Amino acid sequence: MNFILKRMFLTIYIFSIFLFSYADGISQDIKKVGTSAATFLRIPVGSRGTAMGSAFASVASDVTAMFWNPGGLAKVSNYSLLVDHSPWLPGLDFNYFGLALPFGRWGIVGMNITSLTTEQMEITTPQDPMGTGETFTASSMAVGLCYARYLTDRFSIGANVKYIHESIYHCSASGFAFDIGTLYITPFDDIRLGVSVSNVGTKMQMTGEDLNVNVDIAPQQEGNNQSVVGRLKTEKFDLPIIMRVGLSWDAWQTKGSCFTIAADAINPNDNALSVNIGVEYALINQMLILRGGYNELFLAFREKGLALGAGLNFILKNDLGITMDYAYQDFIHLGGVNRISLAIYF
């Protein structure tokens, strides 16, 4: 009976994904790509989730859950520290730092820092198209504080509040946002259901001295001040709000191994709906983990595709452990991206 219910549950979910994808393709004749600020907040965090094709909303149970689904952070049982690094795309470096501190029945507190930085770039102007000899950089950063706890033995909830700052040369924009998520372990063979909404917050607007310009307020008249300082006003842009609905199932499990399949439906405010799928196979007493996945299914103009990766878990003594993960993400037009994550549990 449980097997029949499990199959029905999975069938309904998969059918819903196809239905939503079909309806989204019909209703959205005008796409909203490029209409949000702070898009670095969409970059996946952690090699594990990346290698599973970003199908991670119901799987995340480590420090990276603060990005994927804050409700999953409640599953962290040890003090945990994670560092994630990737030379993201040409000229860009992506880094993530996360710390989780469990306080027993009071829940879990987490802290996280996300940054995206560029290399030094040469300043060019209409008068000096080959460069002025000066350089500039651009950077994006988010600092967050997260809290999660179990409400029942099968249901957890969490929230992450963050400060966001972006800068380019002498201009910058700042804002605040929050993420919220829940994780539910269903009675159907312990299939996990994860739901999260990320980056709900203030609009972002660039300000700074680079927007100052000299203005002649009466160009048709002589004798007036031709060097009045004016300021260009930039538009305000929404943050990249993302809703994730995910299911995962440990389809095959023994004492020393586990095979997990997962799927996420992704609905952002600046693109069409898409689906991510992924698998994870842990073996040799779960010391070696192999992963694979595929991103952005049903998206008309997708950029990402295949993802692969592996991980190693080492238990040194007592509760001290180290996890090293690697992921490769394929980009259709920009080549592949490698990333490495290191986590310490104590």
C-alpha positions as CSV (number, residue, x, y, z in Angstrom):
1,M,0.0,0.0,0.0
2,N,2.8,2.4,0.9
3,F,4.5,1.7,-2.5
4,I,1.3,2.5,-4.3
5,L,0.8,5.8,-2.4
6,K,4.5,6.6,-3.1
7,R,4.1,6.1,-6.8
8,M,0.9,8.1,-6.9
9,F,2.6,11.0,-5.0
10,L,5.5,11.1,-7.4
11,T,3.2,10.8,-10.5
12,I,1.1,13.8,-9.3
13,Y,4.3,15.9,-8.7
14,I,5.8,15.1,-12.1
15,F,2.5,15.7,-13.8
16,S,2.2,19.1,-12.0
17,I,5.7,20.1,-13.2
18,F,4.8,19.4,-16.8
19,L,1.5,21.2,-16.5
20,F,3.0,24.3,-14.9
21,S,5.8,24.3,-17.5
22,Y,3.3,24.1,-20.4
23,A,1.1,26.8,-18.9
24,D,4.1,29.1,-18.2
25,G,5.3,28.7,-21.8
26,I,1.8,29.7,-23.1
27,S,1.2,32.7,-20.8
28,Q,4.6,34.4,-20.8
29,D,5.1,35.8,-24.3
30,I,7.2,38.6,-22.8
31,K,10.2,37.3,-20.8
32,K,11.6,39.3,-17.9
33,V,15.2,38.3,-18.3
34,G,17.6,41.0,-17.2
35,T,15.0,42.9,-15.2
36,S,16.4,42.3,-11.6
37,A,19.4,43.5,-9.6
38,A,21.8,41.5,-7.5
39,T,21.6,38.5,-9.8
40,F,24.6,37.0,-8.1
41,L,22.0,35.8,-5.5
42,R,20.9,33.2,-8.1
43,I,24.4,31.5,-8.3
44,P,24.1,28.1,-6.7
45,V,26.0,27.6,-3.4
46,G,28.0,24.5,-2.6
47,S,29.5,21.8,-4.9
48,R,27.0,19.2,-3.7
49,G,23.9,21.0,-4.8
50,T,25.5,22.2,-8.0
51,A,26.6,18.7,-9.0
52,M,23.0,17.5,-8.5
53,G,21.8,20.0,-11.1
54,S,20.6,22.4,-8.5
55,A,17.7,20.0,-7.6
56,F,18.4,20.6,-3.9
57,A,15.5,22.3,-2.2
58,S,14.4,19.1,-0.4
59,V,17.9,17.6,-0.1
60,A,19.9,20.4,1.5
61,S,20.7,19.4,5.1
62,D,24.0,21.1,5.6
63,V,25.3,24.7,5.8
64,T,24.3,25.4,2.2
65,A,20.7,25.0,3.2
66,M,20.7,28.7,4.1
67,F,20.8,29.3,0.4
68,W,18.6,26.5,-1.0
69,N,16.0,26.1,1.7
70,P,16.5,27.6,5.2
71,G,14.2,24.9,6.6
72,G,16.8,22.3,5.9
73,L,19.3,23.9,8.2
74,A,17.4,22.3,11.1
75,K,18.9,19.0,10.1
76,V,22.4,20.1,11.0
77,S,23.4,18.3,14.2
78,N,27.1,19.4,14.6
79,Y,28.9,22.8,14.6
80,S,29.6,23.2,10.9
81,L,31.9,25.4,8.8
82,L,31.8,25.5,5.0
83,V,33.9,27.3,2.4
84,D,32.9,27.2,-1.3
85,H,35.0,28.7,-4.1
86,S,34.6,28.9,-7.9
87,P,36.2,30.8,-10.7
88,W,32.6,31.4,-11.8
89,L,32.9,32.8,-15.3
90,P,35.7,34.5,-17.2
91,G,37.0,37.4,-15.0
92,L,34.7,36.5,-12.0
93,D,35.4,34.8,-8.7
94,F,32.6,33.4,-6.5
95,N,33.0,32.6,-2.8
96,Y,30.7,31.5,0.0
97,F,31.3,31.1,3.7
98,G,28.8,29.5,6.0
99,L,28.7,28.7,9.7
100,A,26.0,26.7,11.5
101,L,25.7,26.6,15.3
102,P,23.1,24.1,16.8
103,F,21.5,25.0,20.1
104,G,19.6,21.8,20.8
105,R,15.9,22.2,21.1
106,W,16.2,25.9,20.6
107,G,17.1,25.4,17.0
108,I,20.0,26.2,14.7
109,V,21.6,29.6,14.1
110,G,23.6,30.2,10.9
111,M,25.7,32.9,9.4
112,N,26.7,33.3,5.8
113,I,28.7,35.5,3.4
114,T,28.3,35.5,-0.3
115,S,30.6,37.4,-2.7
116,L,31.2,37.8,-6.4
117,T,34.2,39.9,-7.5
118,T,35.7,40.9,-10.8
119,E,39.3,41.3,-11.9
120,Q,40.8,44.7,-12.5
121,M,39.3,46.3,-15.6
122,E,40.6,49.2,-17.6
123,I,38.7,52.5,-17.7
124,T,37.7,53.6,-21.2
125,T,35.9,56.9,-22.2
126,P,34.7,58.3,-25.5
127,Q,37.8,60.5,-25.4
128,D,40.1,57.6,-24.5
129,P,38.6,54.5,-26.1
130,M,41.9,52.6,-25.6
131,G,42.0,53.3,-21.9
132,T,42.9,56.1,-19.5
133,G,45.5,54.1,-17.6
134,E,43.2,53.8,-14.6
135,T,41.4,50.6,-13.6
136,F,38.2,49.7,-11.6
137,T,36.5,46.7,-10.2
138,A,32.9,45.6,-9.5
139,S,31.8,43.5,-6.6
140,S,28.6,42.0,-5.0
141,M,28.2,40.8,-1.5
142,A,25.5,39.5,0.8
143,V,25.8,38.9,4.6
144,G,23.1,36.8,6.2
145,L,21.8,35.6,9.5
146,C,19.7,32.4,9.5
147,Y,17.5,30.6,12.1
148,A,15.9,27.2,11.7
149,R,14.1,24.6,13.9
150,Y,11.9,21.6,13.9
151,L,8.2,22.2,14.7
152,T,7.5,18.5,14.7
153,D,9.7,15.4,14.1
154,R,8.9,15.6,10.4
155,F,8.5,19.3,9.7
156,S,11.0,22.1,10.0
157,I,11.0,25.8,9.1
158,G,13.8,28.4,8.7
159,A,14.4,32.0,7.6
160,N,17.5,33.9,6.5
161,V,17.8,37.7,6.6
162,K,20.6,39.4,4.6
163,Y,22.1,42.7,3.8
164,I,23.1,43.1,0.1
165,H,25.6,45.5,-1.4
166,E,26.8,45.9,-5.0
167,S,29.4,48.4,-6.2
168,I,31.1,49.4,-9.5
169,Y,33.9,52.0,-9.4
170,H,32.5,54.9,-7.2
171,C,28.8,53.8,-7.4
172,S,26.9,51.4,-5.2
173,A,23.5,50.0,-4.3
174,S,22.3,48.4,-1.1
175,G,19.2,46.6,0.1
176,F,17.8,44.0,2.5
177,A,16.1,40.7,1.8
178,F,14.9,37.5,3.5
179,D,14.5,33.9,2.5
180,I,12.1,31.5,4.0
181,G,11.7,27.7,3.6
182,T,10.1,24.6,4.9
183,L,11.0,20.9,4.8
184,Y,8.5,18.1,5.3
185,I,9.3,14.4,5.5
186,T,6.2,12.8,4.2
187,P,4.8,9.4,5.4
188,F,5.2,8.0,1.9
189,D,8.4,6.1,2.2
190,D,10.0,9.3,3.8
191,I,9.8,11.2,0.5
192,R,11.0,14.8,1.3
193,L,9.1,17.9,0.2
194,G,10.9,21.2,0.3
195,V,9.5,24.7,-0.5
196,S,11.4,27.9,-0.3
197,V,11.1,31.5,-1.4
198,S,14.4,33.5,-1.7
199,N,15.4,37.2,-2.1
200,V,12.1,38.9,-1.1
201,G,13.1,42.5,-0.2
202,T,13.8,46.1,-1.1
203,K,14.5,47.4,-4.6
204,M,18.1,48.3,-5.5
205,Q,19.2,51.6,-7.0
206,M,22.7,52.7,-8.0
207,T,24.0,56.0,-6.5
208,G,27.4,57.6,-6.3
209,E,29.7,60.3,-7.6
210,D,30.2,58.6,-11.0
211,L,26.6,59.7,-11.8
212,N,27.5,63.4,-11.4
213,V,27.6,65.4,-14.6
214,N,28.1,69.0,-15.5
215,V,24.9,70.6,-16.8
216,D,24.2,73.8,-18.7
217,I,20.7,74.4,-17.6
218,A,20.1,77.1,-20.3
219,P,22.2,76.2,-23.4
220,Q,20.5,78.8,-25.5
221,Q,21.5,81.7,-23.2
222,E,25.0,83.2,-22.7
223,G,26.5,84.3,-19.4
224,N,25.0,81.5,-17.3
225,N,27.0,79.0,-15.3
226,Q,27.8,76.1,-17.6
227,S,29.3,73.9,-14.9
228,V,26.3,73.3,-12.6
229,V,26.6,69.8,-11.2
230,G,23.7,67.5,-11.9
231,R,23.1,63.9,-11.0
232,L,21.8,61.1,-13.3
233,K,19.0,59.2,-11.7
234,T,19.0,55.4,-12.2
235,E,16.0,53.1,-12.1
236,K,15.1,50.9,-9.1
237,F,15.2,47.2,-9.8
238,D,13.6,44.3,-7.9
239,L,15.7,41.5,-6.4
240,P,15.7,38.1,-8.2
241,I,12.9,36.4,-6.2
242,I,13.0,32.7,-6.6
243,M,10.4,30.1,-5.6
244,R,11.6,26.5,-5.3
245,V,9.4,23.4,-4.9
246,G,11.3,20.2,-4.6
247,L,10.9,16.5,-4.0
248,S,13.6,13.9,-3.2
249,W,13.5,10.2,-2.4
250,D,16.0,7.7,-1.2
251,A,15.1,5.1,-3.8
252,W,17.6,2.5,-2.6
253,Q,19.3,2.4,0.8
254,T,21.4,-0.1,2.7
255,K,23.6,0.3,5.8
256,G,26.6,1.6,3.8
257,S,25.0,3.1,0.6
258,C,22.1,5.3,-0.5
259,F,20.8,6.3,-4.0
260,T,18.8,9.5,-4.0
261,I,16.8,11.1,-6.8
262,A,15.5,14.7,-6.7
263,A,13.6,17.2,-8.8
264,D,12.9,20.9,-8.3
265,A,10.5,23.2,-10.0
266,I,11.9,26.8,-10.2
267,N,9.8,29.8,-10.6
268,P,11.8,33.1,-10.7
269,N,10.5,36.6,-11.1
270,D,12.9,37.4,-14.0
271,N,12.6,34.3,-16.2
272,A,10.2,31.5,-17.1
273,L,9.6,28.4,-15.0
274,S,12.0,25.5,-15.3
275,V,12.9,22.2,-13.7
276,N,16.1,20.8,-12.3
277,I,16.7,17.1,-11.8
278,G,19.6,15.3,-10.0
279,V,20.8,12.1,-8.5
280,E,23.3,11.2,-5.7
281,Y,24.8,7.8,-5.0
282,A,26.7,7.3,-1.7
283,L,28.8,4.1,-1.3
284,I,31.6,2.6,0.7
285,N,29.9,3.4,4.0
286,Q,28.9,6.7,2.5
287,M,32.5,7.9,2.3
288,L,32.4,8.3,-1.5
289,I,29.5,10.1,-3.2
290,L,28.9,10.4,-6.9
291,R,26.5,13.0,-8.3
292,G,24.9,14.1,-11.5
293,G,22.1,16.4,-12.7
294,Y,20.6,18.6,-15.4
295,N,19.5,22.2,-15.1
296,E,16.8,24.4,-16.6
297,L,14.6,21.7,-18.3
298,F,11.7,23.2,-20.3
299,L,13.4,26.7,-20.4
300,A,13.3,28.0,-23.9
301,F,16.6,29.9,-23.8
302,R,18.6,28.0,-21.2
303,E,22.3,28.6,-20.5
304,K,23.1,25.7,-18.1
305,G,22.9,22.0,-18.8
306,L,24.7,19.0,-17.5
307,A,26.3,19.0,-14.0
308,L,28.6,16.3,-12.5
309,G,30.5,15.9,-9.3
310,A,31.8,13.8,-6.5
311,G,32.5,14.0,-2.7
312,L,34.6,12.4,0.0
313,N,33.6,12.2,3.7
314,F,36.2,11.6,6.4
315,I,35.3,10.9,10.0
316,L,38.5,11.7,11.9
317,K,37.5,11.0,15.5
318,N,34.4,11.3,17.6
319,D,32.2,14.1,16.0
320,L,35.1,15.6,14.0
321,G,34.6,15.2,10.2
322,I,35.7,16.7,6.9
323,T,33.8,16.7,3.6
324,M,35.4,17.7,0.3
325,D,33.1,18.1,-2.7
326,Y,33.8,18.9,-6.4
327,A,31.3,20.0,-9.1
328,Y,31.5,20.7,-12.8
329,Q,28.7,22.8,-14.3
330,D,28.4,23.0,-18.1
331,F,27.4,26.3,-19.7
332,I,26.1,26.2,-23.3
333,H,27.8,29.5,-24.4
334,L,30.4,30.1,-21.7
335,G,32.1,26.7,-21.3
336,G,32.4,24.8,-18.1
337,V,32.8,26.0,-14.5
338,N,34.7,24.0,-11.7
339,R,34.0,24.5,-8.1
340,I,35.3,23.1,-4.8
341,S,33.7,23.1,-1.4
342,L,35.3,22.1,2.0
343,A,33.2,21.5,5.1
344,I,34.3,20.8,8.7
345,Y,32.0,19.3,11.3
346,F,32.9,19.3,15.0
